[in-house]
């Protein structure tokens, strides 16, 4: 439970830092008298960092431990966030958001792996979803900070708060975050840390100095190669996950990045736009919790409903003649269901990979989403600068979610056939050292 709580805090601060650039965008554009295309490049550079961080820190997690990867990621997004508050130009902002993105992307595969590996088999998707409620909470907090403090303290305040919170959190993680039992059983089966943790979770078992640990029905520990992502049952799951992440991020990350600016363009004030993001993120937490148990049972199939509602909301938001209140309501619905869709993928992706390659599997899958995150927000910045009608931009944003609906349907069937609890066994068990010999 301690691990889940600490993972929740990691994701809260990650969401706080990620959201800082989005909700601060209208004020940043005004402060630097910048074109929207320049802000699109800031988003693109940040997502480039997230892409590299997802893959690089996923490898760190599999090689050196989930705890090491998570702490390194938190530090990697906290220190640059503090510096971002002192950026003097859009070019400096681009560079600093790129470096921040390394950490923002880096904590995700390690947090998903930690939560997946510390949850009971029947509730793995649920607990990962609960952890990622923290991401939506972080977005709520960044939006509230922007709405209440930017008018009096300026745009840097959201970055300074996020960076400071991350530094405090990194100290807490160093002191209290335990390593994954499954990771230790696979990589360091005779480590004292594993023995201590097993004594806590298996109080009814006799664990002596001659006891060692292993994982049943696991892929053997070996040097990682991308081909392992396409071996066995993963040969079908990996391409579908990559497709789902790419299409989903093409829509959701563009929406998340540009929604405050789009709402201001539609006639809302900066404060109303920030509050709308806050309401959408709060609603997103509710959608995620509603999807948690269905995800355990049906896998990604449960994601389809939220994705379909997001499509309808985006298409409706593009209609002419909507009142300010109606725009806020529809935008809130789009963001809350988009948040549920995005984090449902995060909740299930770790279930498709064994412990030995889980960090890399999650890192590569989320990395495909980051590729789309570079393309979507950057292209949208240029489309906005070119004065493309808002309705057409929203229609373009909604289209990739049709692919998400189809991919999640197929992934759901594959999950129930190959990866659902009870189909695959991935449990740490203790046995005498002598039985392990030979």
N, C-alpha and C positions, 0 to 999 in steps of 0.2 A: 504493500500500500504506500510505503514511503516513496518508492521509485515512481509510482504513478503520480503522486502529488508533486514530486520534483519535476517530472516530465511536463506536467501541466503548467508549472511556473515557467519552464523553459519556453514553452510554446506561447504563453501569454506575452512574455517580453519579446519573443520573436515577432509575434503579430503586432505588438506595439511599435517596434522598429520598422517593420515592413510598411505598416499603415501610415507612418509619419510622412513619407514622401507623397503619398496619395492625397491625404487630407490637407497637406501643406501646399499642394501644387497651385491652387488659385492665388495664394498669397505670394508664393515664390515667383510666379509669372509676373505678378504686379510689381514686386520689389525689384526685380532685375529687368523689367520692361522687356521680357523675352517673348519670342514666338512660341506657340504651342508645339511646333515641331522640335524646338530645343528641349522642351520638357519631355517630349516623346523619346528623345535621345537619352535623357537622364534615366527614364524608365528602362530603355533598352540596355544601357550600361549596367544598371542594377541587376536586371534579369540575366545578363551575361555572367555576372559574378555569381548569381544564384545557381546557374547551370554548372559552372566549374566547381563551386562549393559542394553541390549535391553529389557529384561524382567523386571528387577528391576526398571529401570527408566521409563518404560512404566507404571508400577504401580504407581510410584511417580507422573507422569503426570496426571493420572486419579484421584488420591487421593488428591494431593496438588496443582495441576495446571500445565498447559503446560509451563508457564514461569519459574516456580520453577524447573521443570524437565530439561528444556533446559539449564538454567544457571548452575545448578549443574553438568550437563554433560560436559559443556565447561570447567569448573574448573577441573573436574575429568580427562580430557585428557590433559590439559595445564600444570599443575604442574608436573606430571610424565614425560612429554615430555622434560621439562627443565632438569630434573634429568637424563634422558636417555643420553643426550649429555655428561655426565660425567661417564657413565658406564665403568667399568674396566675389565669386563669379559662377556662371553656369558651368564653365569648364571644370572648375574645382569641385562643384557639386556632382558632376558626372563621375569624376575619378573617385571621390569619396563614397558615392553610392555603389560603385562597382566593388570596392573593397568591402563595404558593408554587406553586399550581396553574397560574398563568399561565405560569411558566417551565417547569414539568414538561410541560405540553402544547405549549409553544412550540418545544422542541427536537426534537420528534418529526418534524414535516413537513420540517424542514431537514436532520435527520440522514438520513431516508429518501431525500430528494432527493440529498444528497451521495453516499450510498452507491450509489444507483441510477445516478447519472451518472458515477461513477468506476469502475464495474465493467464488465468485458467483457460484451457482449450475452448470451452464452450462460450467464453465471453471475450475472446481476443479482439474481435472487431468492435464490440461495445466499448471496451476500455480504451482502445485507441481513439475511438470517436470522442469519448469523454475527455481524453487528453487534448484532442484538437478543438474541443469547445474553447480551450484557452486561446487558440488563434483568433477566433471570433471575438473573444473578450478583449484581447489585445487591440483589435481593430476598433471595438467600442471605446476603449480608453483613449486611443489616439484621436478618434473623432471628437470625443468630449473635450480633450485637452485643446484641440484645434479650435473648437467652437467657443470655448470659454477663455482661452489664454492668448491665442494669436492676435485678436483685436487689441490687446493691451501690451503684449510682450513680443510680438512679431513671430514670424515663421520658425526661427531657430528653436523655440521652446520645446516643440514636439521631439526634436532630435536629442536635445540635451536630457530630457526626462528619460527617453528610451535608453540612451547610453549609460546614464547613471544607474538605472535599474538593472541593466545587464551586468555592470561591474559588481554590484552587491550580490546578484544571483550567482555569479561565477564563484565567489567565495563560499557561498552556501553549498554549491555542488561539490566543490573540492572537499569540503568537510563531511558531507552527509550522503552523497549519491552513491549507492552500491552498484557494483558491476553486475551485469546480467548473469544469472546462474547458468543458463544454457550456454552462453558464450564461454564462461569459465570451464564448464564441463567439457566443451569441445576443444578449447585451445590450451587451457591450463588445468588439467584434471587433478593435479596434486597440489594446487595452490592453497595456502592457508585461508585465503579469502573465501574460496568456495566451501571449504570445510565449515567455516564459521557461519556462512549463510545457510548451508544445509542443516546445521544444527538448530537454526531458528525455524526453518520452514518444515522440517521433518523431526519434530520433537519425539515422535513415537518410534523412531528408528535408532538403532544402536550404531553410532558413528565413531569409529576408533581411528587411531593413527595409521592403521593398516587398510583403511577404507579408501577406495578411489572411486571415481565417478565417470560415467559415460552417457552418451545420448543413444536411445534406441531408434533404429530405422532412420538414421541420419546420413547425409552425405559425408564421407570422410574428410577430415581437415586436409586441405591441399592449397597450393598456390592458386590464387584466383586467375581465371581467364574468362573473358566475355563469353566464350563458347559454353561455359557451364550454365549460363542463363537460358540456353536453348537445348539443354539435355533433359531427357525424361519428360515428365509432365510439363515442365517449363517451356518446352519447345512450342506449345500452343499458347500458353499464358503470356509469355513475354511479349510477342508481337502485338497481341491484343491490348495488353497494359500500356505499351508504348503509344499505340494509336489512341487509346482512350485518354491518356494523359495529354498528348499533343493537342487533340481536338478540344478537350475540356479547358485547357489553359489558354488556348487561342481565344476563347470566349471570356472565361471568368477573369483571367488576369488583366485582360483589356478593360473589362467592366470595372474591376476593382481599382485599376490605376486611374482611369479617366472619369469615373462616375461623378466625383465632385465638380470637375470642369464641365462635363456634359450637362449637369443640373444647373450650373450657373449660366451656361449657354442657353438653356431652356427657359431661363427667367427667374431662377431662385437666387436668393442672396447667398453669400459665402457661408454665413452662419446656418441658414436653412439646409444648404447642401451638406455641411458637416453633420448636422443633426440627422439628416436622412441616412447618411452612411452609418451613423451610430445605431439608428433604429433597425436598419437592415442587418447589421452585424448581430444585434441582440436577437432578432428573429432567426438569424442563422443558427444561433446556439440552440434554439428550440427545435428547429428542423433536424439538426444533427442528433439531438437526444431522441427524437421520435424515430429516426432511422437506425439507431444503434442496435436494438435487438433484431429487427428484420435483416440487418446486414449479417449478423451471426448465422441466421437461418438460411437466407437466400443469397448471400454474397452480393456482388455488384448489381444484381437484378433490382434490388431495393432502391438503387440510385436513380432509376429511370423516372419515377414520378416527379422527383424534385427537378430533374433536368427538363422535363416537358413543361412544367409550370414556369421555369425560367425562360424558355423559348416564348411562351405565350406572353409573359410580362414584357419582354424586350420588344416584341412586335407591337404590343399595345402602347408602350411608351413612345413609340415613334409616330403615333397618330397626332394629327393637328388639332388644336383647339382645346387641349386639356388644361384644367385649372391648376394652380400651384399646388393645392391640396391633393388633387388626383395624381399629379406628377410625383409627389412625395410618396404616396401610397403605392403606386405601381413600381417605382424605383426601389422602395423598401422590399416589396415582394420579389423582385428580380434578384436583389442582392442576398436576401435570406435563403432563397431556394438555390441560388448559385453557390452560396457558401456551403449549404448542405451537400450539393453534388460534389464539389471539389473535395471536401473533407471525407466524404464517403469513400472516394478512391484512396485517400490516405489511410482510411480505416481498414481497408481490405488488402492493399498491395503487399504488405508484409506476410500475409497468410499464404501467398503463392510461392514463397521461397523458404528453403531450409536454413537453419541457423548459420551454416558455414558460409553462405553467400547472401544472407538476408540484407546486410548493409549495402553491398554492391547492387543487389537486385532492386532494392528500393531507390538507391542513388541513381541508377541508370533510368529507371522508369520515371521518377520525378524529374530527372534531367531532360527527358524528352518534352515534359511539360514546360521546362524552362526555355527550351529552344523556341517553342510557340510563344512563350512570354516575351521573348525578345522581339519576335516578328510582329505580334498583334499590337502592343502599345506603341511601338515605334511607328508602324505604318499608320495607326490611327492619328498620331500627332501630325503627320504630314497631310492626312485627309482633312483634319480639322483646319489646318493652316490654309489648305486649298479651298476652304469654304464648302466642302461637300455637305449636302443637307443632312441634318441630324437623323431624319427618318432612315435614310439610306445607310448611314453608319450603323444604326441599331439593327437593321436587317442583316447587314454583313456580320455583326457580332453574334447574332442568334444562330446563324447557319451551322457552325461547327458542332453545336449541341445535338444536331440530328445524328451525327456520327457517334457521339457519346452514347446516345440512347441505344443504338444498334450494338456498339461494342460492349456495353454493360449487359445487354441481354445475353450475348454469347459467353461473356466472362462468367455470368451467373450460372449458366448451365455447366460450364467447366468446373467452377468452384464446387458445385453440388456433387459432381461426378468424382473429382480427384482430390480436392483440398479441404472440404468441410470437416469440422471436428468429428472424429470417429473414423474418417477415411484414412487420414494420415496421422501417425503417432510421432510426437516430437517432445518426449518428456525426459527430464534428467532423472537418472536412477543411480542408486549407490550399489556397489558390490565389492566383495573382498578383493584386495590387490592380487592375491594368488589366483583367483578365478580369471583375472585379466591376462595372466601370463600365457604366452604361447598363442 
